[in-house]
Amino acid sequence: YKSVIQAVQKSNEGHPFKALMEKDVTVPPETFRKHVDVCLTHVNRALKQMSRLFLVEDLVDSLKLAVVMWLMTYVGAVFNGITILILADILLFSVPPIYEKNKTQID
């Protein structure tokens, strides 16, 4: 589009994304390793928690997980995935303005 407009108007504005094309978008290896280490910590913590729950280290926590999973089967029977995503999207954008308007009563 810009090339056609430049040809018609006989202007020499250049590429519209030139500033973005000149930016350095590479990720330094140190930064990448730092983020991978943080992610690895979270993944290890999640795996440890899942093994604790599924292998019944604590009976009460494992029963809570079982009840939540059982209840989610009923939620899944009523709603499909896209409906749940639409409802989550509506809540995501409607709850913060409601909180801002009624902040004193909620707090």
C-alpha positions in Angstrom: 0.0 0.0 0.0 2.7 2.5 1.0 4.7 1.6 -2.2 1.7 2.3 -4.4 1.0 5.6 -2.5 4.6 6.7 -2.9 4.5 5.9 -6.6 1.3 7.8 -7.2 2.3 10.8 -5.1 5.9 10.6 -6.3 7.2 10.9 -2.7 10.2 9.4 -1.1 9.1 8.6 2.5 10.9 5.3 2.7 9.8 2.0 4.2 7.0 2.6 6.8 8.5 0.0 9.2 12.1 1.1 8.8 12.5 2.1 12.5 11.1 -1.3 13.6 13.3 -3.2 11.1 16.5 -1.5 12.5 15.8 -2.5 16.1 17.8 -5.3 17.6 15.4 -8.1 18.5 18.0 -10.8 19.4 18.0 -12.2 22.9 21.3 -12.4 24.7 22.3 -15.9 25.9 22.6 -14.7 29.5 19.1 -13.3 29.6 17.7 -16.4 28.0 19.5 -18.7 30.5 18.2 -16.5 33.4 14.6 -16.8 32.2 15.0 -20.6 31.6 16.4 -21.0 35.2 13.4 -19.1 36.6 11.0 -21.3 34.5 12.8 -24.4 35.5 12.3 -23.5 39.2 8.6 -23.1 38.6 8.3 -26.3 36.6 10.1 -28.3 39.3 7.9 -26.8 42.0 4.8 -27.7 40.0 6.0 -31.3 39.3 6.8 -31.8 43.0 3.3 -30.5 44.0 1.6 -32.7 41.4 3.5 -35.8 42.5 2.6 -34.9 46.1 -1.1 -34.7 45.2 -1.4 -37.7 42.9 0.7 -40.0 45.0 -1.4 -39.1 48.1 1.3 -37.8 50.4 -1.3 -35.7 52.2 -4.7 -37.4 52.1 -6.8 -34.2 52.7 -5.1 -32.3 49.8 -5.5 -35.3 47.5 -9.1 -35.6 48.4 -9.6 -31.9 47.7 -8.0 -32.4 44.2 -10.3 -35.4 43.6 -13.4 -33.4 44.5 -12.4 -30.4 42.3 -11.7 -32.8 39.4 -15.0 -34.5 39.9 -16.8 -31.1 40.0 -15.0 -30.0 36.8 -16.5 -33.0 35.0 -20.0 -31.5 35.7 -18.8 -28.0 34.6 -17.4 -29.6 31.4 -20.6 -31.4 30.8 -22.6 -28.1 30.9 -20.1 -25.8 29.1 -17.7 -26.5 26.3 -14.3 -25.0 26.2 -15.1 -21.9 24.1 -18.0 -21.0 26.3 -15.7 -21.1 29.4 -13.2 -18.9 27.5 -15.9 -16.4 26.6 -17.1 -16.2 30.1 -13.6 -15.8 31.4 -13.0 -13.0 28.9 -16.2 -11.2 30.0 -15.2 -11.5 33.6 -11.7 -10.3 32.9 -13.0 -7.1 31.4 -16.0 -6.5 33.6 -14.7 -7.2 37.1 -12.0 -4.4 37.3 -14.4 -1.5 36.3 -16.9 -2.8 38.8 -14.2 -3.0 41.5 -13.1 0.6 40.7 -16.6 1.9 40.9 -17.4 0.2 44.2 -13.9 0.1 45.7 -14.9 1.5 49.1 -17.8 -0.9 49.6 -15.7 -3.9 48.5 -12.7 -3.1 50.6 
